[in-house]
Structure formats: structure tokens, C-alpha cells
């Protein structure tokens, strides 16, 4: 089974969101001690949403 172009795009969006969140956490002192920050929370929420969209595309 091959992925459609839309499914591939959604997977890419989730991957990019994950990389952005990890990159931020690695550089943010608050996030590194697990206290978190507003920007880190936004990036994690963006990743979660992109992942949900990618999964719903796979199921459909």
C-alpha cells in the first residue's frame, strides 16, 4: 500500500512539527528542566494536531 500525496504531506507536517518541538526543548532552559514554557507548549500542541491529522488520513 502506498501513501497518497496528501497522506505524505500530513506525515511531513507531523515530522516538521516534531523537529521544531524537539529543537526548542533542547535549547530552552525551562523546557529542559521539565518546567515548560508557553512556546514549548504551543509547539507540542502543533505536533499533536499534525499527528492527529496524519493518523486520520491514514485511517480514511
N, C-alpha and C positions, 0 to 999 in steps of 0.2 A: 504494500500500500504506500503510495507516495503522497506527500503533503501538497495541498493546493498552495498557490501563491499567497492567498490570504492567511492561511494557517502558518506558512513560513514567516510572513511579516509579523504576525502576532507573537510567534516564538522569538523572533528577533527583538521585538519591543520588550518582551519579558527579560531577555538576556541583557539588553542595554540598561533596563531599569535596575536589574540585579547588580551589574557592574558599577553603576552610579552610586547605589546604596553602599556597596562594599568599599568603594573608593572613599566615600565620605566618612564612613565609620573608621577606616584606617587612619584618617588624618584628623579626626575630630576628638579632642581630649575628653569631652563629655560623653560621647558615644563609646569611646574606648574603655571607660570605667563603668559602662552599662547604665549611666545616668540618662543618656539620650539628650537630644535637643530637638527643637522644632523642625529644622531642616532634615535631620536624620529621620524623624517620624514621617515627614512628607515623602521622602524617598522610599521608605519601606511601604507606605500605603500605595504609592505609584507602582511599585514592584508587585504587590499583592493584587492590584487591579489588573495589571498586564497579564499576570499568571492566570487569573480567573478567566480573562477573555481568551487567552490561548487555549485553556482547557475546554472551555465551552465550544470553541471552534473545532477542537478535536472530536468532541462528543457528537457534534451535529453533522 
